Amino acid sequence: MFGAICCQPLGKSARKSERNSGLLSCARLSLVLVLSVFAISRAMADPQVIAGIEIDYPVAFERLKPGAEEARLRTVSDRWRAPASSAEAHKASLPPGMRITGASGAVEIAKYKLRAEQLLDLDVIARRMMEDVVSPPGAKIVKKFISVAWVTGYEGRRLSLEWQNGSNLYSEELLIYDPGNSNLWYIPVVLSRRFFARLVVERDRSYPKSVLDTVRVIEAPKGPL
């Protein structure tokens, strides 16, 4: 004789918990699928060449308007004290796959032509740049440091910043100095997310770094490095 199996109906709180768990699982699955599509599209994208820099990035860059370039030129010359005679700046948004999951941010490539007689101290400039960072009131600074970087044989500095303030912000900035051609490149990658922040924290944290890791200087040097 087989025993009877009795199924007790779930209580209201149990049903609510089960429903929330199902919604969270669906949200996670949707997010994974969207980010997977982004990863595939990025892997298939051809590297772009912008202002003497090669970068593997799936969104097209657009050059900024003259007024915006002049504002960046003043910042470099006055606040960073790296006198420059011209600026060329290009900007690209985050890929669509990341924007629809609630992420915001951008990638920028700026090239500054320095005065020929000007020799830069990258450590001093990097510290001045970090001093310009103003975090929101009450924000928790998780990471804030400067490190040495070499890109295609050129010396540079990497500025890393992360804070939490209701949303998570991750920023990696790259300075590259070419004294032979009197060039200074500044390449920031910024990502901020409020929704799904806990689900993709490691992916978001590594994203700016992974973009900057593809950067190469392709402009021919004047002389030996």
C-alpha positions, 0 to 999 in steps of 0.5 A: 500500500502506498502512503498518501502524499499531502501538499500543504498550501504555501502561506502568504509570506512564503508565496511572497518570498518565492515570488521575489526570489523568482523575480531576482533570478529573472533579473539576474538572468536578463542581466547576464544575457545582456552583458553576454551580448555586449561581450560578444559584440565587443570581441567582434569589434575592430580597434579604432584609431583616435588622435594617435591612439589605438583602442579596442572599443565597440562604440564610435567616438565623436570629436567634441566641439571647439568650445569643449576642446578649449575648456579642456585646454585651459584645464590642462594649462592652468590647473594641471600646469602643463602648458599646451598649444592645442587640444583634440578630444573625442568621446564615446558613450558606453555600449548599448548593452550596458546602458540598458542595464542602468549603467552610465559613463563614457570613454574619452581620448584627449591629445594635447600638444605641449610647448616644445620647451616644456618637460613634464613631471607626470607624478605632479600632474597626476596628483593635481588631477586627483586633487580635482576629484570631488566626491559627493557628500557622504560618499565612501571612497573605496579606492583612490591611488596613482600607479606607474604605467607604460604604454607602447614604450611610453611612460604614463600614470594610471589614476584609479578611483572607486566610490559608493554613494547609493550608486557605485562609481568606477573610474580609471584614467590614463596619462601617456607622455611622448616628450619627443613629439611634445604630446600628452594623452589623457584617456579616462573611462568612467562607469556608474551604476545604481541598478543591479550594482550588487549583482555585477560589482566585479564586472563593473569594477574591472570594466574601465581597466579592461578598456584601458588595457587595449590602448596603444600609441601608434603615432610614430616617435620623433626619435628613440624612446 
